[in-house]
């Protein structure tokens, strides 16, 4: 029996007589425990209870997800709010964020005890590898400057994201830039090399802002607002289920993606939860945008793009009323 089947059957009974809306959800990256809430909503019948037949699609980055929802290829998309703000600045994309998922910055520097890096202030003269595609590359130099480190004195190497952990394990680099959600897989690779992992989350050094969020096109928001409300309502219920039982959350992902490793997926669920449930979430409510944090997210993007903070109104990129 799939995860939450009994709950799902009871929920679906209330909408049994209605034809479900077929919708597509475009991820910003590949399936995994960090996106377990979407799979729970599908497996436990939460989407079905809202009259939604949802197809979940693997992605190739936030920008690709934004493009697909903007052009109508997908109904919903998931990606970093910083990426949407940048796309709004550069191309005025007709896309709106309707629900935050990560209310805490996921970026981190990952290293080992042998590197001598005990804090971000220790990276001067070190060799750091990063993916050329990660959004973490944007705030990196500004974060270092904010703590008194000259980013030009750090050797930054661009490498395939799948090569980062092996490069750290074999000593080719002193540290790598990853999301904290990569910790379970990276830990496993380092363990094979008999090395321990040291993680330095950037949120502890001043990086703040929304990351993963749910996007829709402006046309969808205008013409199918009720569908958007139903989608986000189901997703919020699924997030609470993910928090309550990470093991079942991982099982929901594996039910749809059988090739994944269940243990690593469960560990990934647990590593993701602090990004979703934290002091910011307690303050504002689950799935609710805070104007102050939206503005903070934009301020980091404005620095990266070298534009004045009044270049755009960041609040024009979010809808505050969908999940309230």
C-alpha positions in Angstrom: 0.0 0.0 0.0 1.3 3.4 -1.0 2.1 6.1 1.6 -1.0 7.5 3.2 -3.3 5.5 1.0 -6.1 5.2 3.6 -5.9 9.0 4.2 -5.9 9.6 0.5 -8.9 7.4 -0.2 -10.9 9.2 2.5 -9.9 12.6 1.1 -10.6 11.7 -2.5 -14.1 10.5 -1.6 -15.2 14.1 -1.3 -14.3 14.9 -4.9 -15.1 11.5 -6.5 -17.7 13.0 -8.7 -15.5 15.7 -10.2 -13.2 15.4 -13.1 -9.6 16.1 -12.0 -7.6 19.0 -13.5 -4.6 17.5 -15.3 -1.5 19.7 -14.4 2.2 19.4 -14.7 4.7 20.3 -12.0 8.2 21.2 -13.3 11.0 20.7 -10.7 14.1 22.8 -10.7 16.2 19.6 -10.4 16.0 15.8 -10.2 13.7 13.9 -7.9 14.9 13.2 -4.3 14.1 13.5 -0.7 14.3 17.3 -0.8 11.2 17.3 -3.0 9.4 14.6 -1.0 6.4 16.8 -0.2 5.3 16.8 -3.8 5.4 13.0 -3.9 3.5 12.7 -0.6 0.8 15.0 -2.0 0.6 12.7 -5.0 0.9 9.3 -3.3 -1.3 10.1 -0.3 -4.1 11.5 -2.5 -3.8 15.1 -1.3 -3.6 16.4 -4.8 -6.5 14.1 -5.9 -8.6 15.4 -2.9 -8.2 18.9 -4.4 -9.3 17.7 -7.8 -5.8 17.6 -9.3 -4.1 15.0 -11.4 -0.5 16.1 -11.1 2.5 14.9 -13.2 5.9 15.6 -11.6 8.7 16.3 -14.0 12.5 16.3 -13.3 14.2 19.6 -14.2 17.5 21.2 -15.3 17.7 24.2 -13.1 15.6 27.1 -11.9 15.9 29.1 -15.1 14.7 26.2 -17.2 11.8 25.7 -14.8 10.9 29.4 -15.0 11.0 29.3 -18.8 8.7 26.3 -19.0 6.1 27.7 -16.7 6.3 31.1 -18.5 5.7 29.6 -21.9 2.9 27.3 -20.7 4.9 24.0 -21.1 4.3 23.4 -17.3 1.5 24.6 -15.1 3.6 24.9 -11.9 7.3 25.1 -11.4 9.7 25.0 -8.5 13.0 26.9 -8.2 14.9 29.6 -6.3 13.2 32.9 -5.7 16.5 34.6 -6.4 16.4 33.1 -9.9 12.9 34.4 -10.5 13.9 37.9 -9.3 16.8 37.8 -11.7 14.6 36.7 -14.6 12.2 39.5 -13.8 15.0 42.0 -13.8 16.5 40.8 -17.1 13.5 39.7 -19.1 10.4 40.8 -17.1 9.1 37.2 -17.2 5.4 36.8 -16.7 5.8 34.5 -13.7 4.8 34.9 -10.1 5.9 33.0 -6.9 2.9 31.8 -4.9 4.4 29.9 -2.1 7.8 29.7 -0.4 9.2 26.2 0.4 12.7 26.9 1.7 12.6 29.8 4.1 16.3 29.5 5.0 19.3 29.7 2.7 20.4 26.2 1.7 23.9 27.2 0.5 27.0 25.8 2.3 30.7 25.3 2.1 31.6 21.6 2.6 35.1 20.6 3.7 37.0 18.1 5.9 39.0 18.5 9.1 42.3 18.1 7.1 41.6 21.3 5.2 42.1 23.5 8.2 38.9 25.4 7.3 37.0 25.9 10.5 35.0 28.9 9.3 34.4 30.8 6.1 37.1 33.2 7.2 39.6 30.4 6.7 39.2 30.1 3.0 41.9 32.6 2.0 44.5 30.8 -0.1 42.3 27.6 -0.4 41.1 25.8 -3.4 37.3 25.6 -3.6 35.2 23.7 -6.3 31.7 24.7 -7.3 29.2 23.8 -10.1 29.0 26.3 -12.9 25.2 26.1 -12.6 24.5 26.6 -8.9 22.9 29.8 -7.7 25.3 29.7 -4.8 27.9 31.3 -7.1 26.0 34.6 -7.1 26.2 35.5 -3.4 29.6 33.8 -2.8 31.9 36.8 -3.4 29.6 39.2 -1.6 29.2 36.9 1.4 33.0 36.7 1.7 33.4 40.4 1.5 30.8 40.9 4.2 32.9 38.8 6.6 36.2 40.5 5.6 37.5 38.0 3.1 38.9 38.9 -0.3 37.2 36.6 -2.8 40.0 37.1 -5.2 42.3 35.3 -2.8 40.3 32.1 -3.0 41.0 29.8 -6.0 37.5 28.9 -7.3 37.3 26.0 -9.7 34.2 25.2 -11.8 33.4 21.4 -12.1 30.6 19.1 -12.9 28.3 18.9 -9.9 28.6 15.1 -9.8 32.4 15.5 -9.5 32.4 17.8 -6.5 32.2 15.3 -3.7 34.8 12.9 -5.3 37.2 15.9 -5.7 36.9 16.7 -2.0 37.3 13.0 -1.1 40.5 12.6 -3.2 42.0 15.8 -1.9 42.0 17.7 -5.2 40.3 20.6 -3.5 40.1 21.9 0.0 36.3 22.5 0.0 33.3 22.4 -2.3 30.2 24.6 -2.5 26.9 22.6 -2.2 23.4 22.9 -0.7 23.1 21.4 2.8 20.7 18.9 1.3 23.6 17.3 -0.5 25.1 16.3 2.9 23.8 12.6 3.0 25.3 11.7 -0.5 28.5 13.7 0.2 29.0 12.1 3.6 28.7 8.6 2.0 31.4 9.4 -0.6 33.7 10.9 2.0 33.2 7.9 4.3 34.5 5.6 1.6 37.7 7.7 1.6 37.7 7.5 5.4 37.2 11.2 5.8 34.7 13.2 7.9 32.5 16.0 6.6 32.6 19.6 8.0 29.6 21.7 6.8 29.5 25.5 7.1 26.0 26.7 6.2 26.0 30.2 4.8 22.9 31.1 6.7 25.1 31.2 9.8 27.3 33.9 8.2 24.6 36.3 7.2 23.1 34.9 3.9 19.3 35.3 4.2 16.4 34.9 1.8 14.0 32.6 0.2 15.2 29.7 -2.0 12.9 27.0 -3.3 9.5 28.4 -4.1 6.4 27.5 -6.2 5.9 29.4 -9.4 3.0 29.9 -11.8 2.5 32.0 -14.9 0.7 35.2 -14.6 -1.9 33.9 -17.0 -2.5 30.8 -14.8 -2.8 33.0 -11.8 -5.4 35.2 -13.5 -7.4 32.5 -15.1 -7.1 29.5 -12.8 -6.5 31.0 -9.4 -8.7 28.5 -7.7 -6.5 25.7 -9.1 -3.4 27.4 -7.7 -5.0 27.7 -4.3 -5.9 24.0 -4.3 -2.4 23.0 -5.4 -0.7 25.0 -2.6 -3.2 23.8 0.0 -2.4 20.2 -0.8 1.3 20.9 -0.8 1.2 22.5 2.6 -0.5 19.4 4.1 2.1 17.2 2.5 4.9 19.3 4.0 3.4 18.7 7.5 3.3 15.0 6.7 6.9 15.1 5.6 7.9 16.7 8.9 5.9 14.2 10.9 7.3 11.1 9.3 10.5 11.5 7.2 10.7 7.7 6.6 7.3 7.6 5.0 8.1 10.7 3.1 11.1 8.9 1.6 9.0 5.9 0.8 6.6 8.1 -1.1 9.4 9.3 -3.3 10.6 5.7 -3.9 7.1 4.6 -4.9 7.3 7.0 -7.9 11.1 6.8 -8.5 12.0 3.2 -7.7 15.7 3.5 -8.7 16.6 5.9 -5.9 18.3 4.7 -2.7 15.8 4.7 0.1 18.2 5.3 3.0 19.9 8.3 1.3 16.5 9.6 0.3 15.3 9.4 4.0 18.5 11.2 5.1 17.9 13.9 2.4 14.4 14.4 3.7 15.8 15.0 7.2 18.5 17.4 5.9 15.8 19.4 4.1 13.4 19.9 7.0 15.4 22.7 8.7 15.2 24.7 5.5 11.4 24.4 5.5 10.6 24.5 9.3 12.6 27.1 11.2 12.2 30.4 13.1 11.1 32.2 9.9 8.4 29.6 9.3 7.2 30.0 13.0 7.1 33.7 12.6 5.2 34.0 9.3 3.4 30.7 9.0 4.0 27.7 6.7 4.0 28.6 3.0 3.6 32.3 3.7 5.9 35.0 2.2 7.3 37.7 4.5 7.7 41.1 2.7 10.9 41.7 4.6 12.5 38.5 3.6 11.4 38.9 0.0 13.1 42.3 0.0 16.2 40.8 1.5 16.3 38.1 -1.2 16.1 40.8 -3.8 18.9 42.9 -2.1 21.3 40.0 -2.5 20.3 39.6 -6.2 20.7 43.4 -6.8 24.2 43.2 -5.4 25.1 40.4 -7.8 23.5 42.1 -10.8 25.1 45.5 -9.8 21.8 47.4 -10.0 20.1 49.7 -7.5 17.7 48.1 -5.1 14.9 50.3 -6.5 15.4 48.9 -10.0 12.3 46.7 -9.5 9.8 46.2 -6.8 10.4 42.7 -5.4 6.9 42.4 -4.1 5.6 42.5 -7.7 7.1 39.0 -8.1 5.1 37.3 -5.3 1.5 36.8 -4.5 0.9 37.2 -0.8 -2.7 36.0 -0.8 -2.7 32.5 -2.3 -1.7 30.6 0.9 -3.1 33.0 3.5 
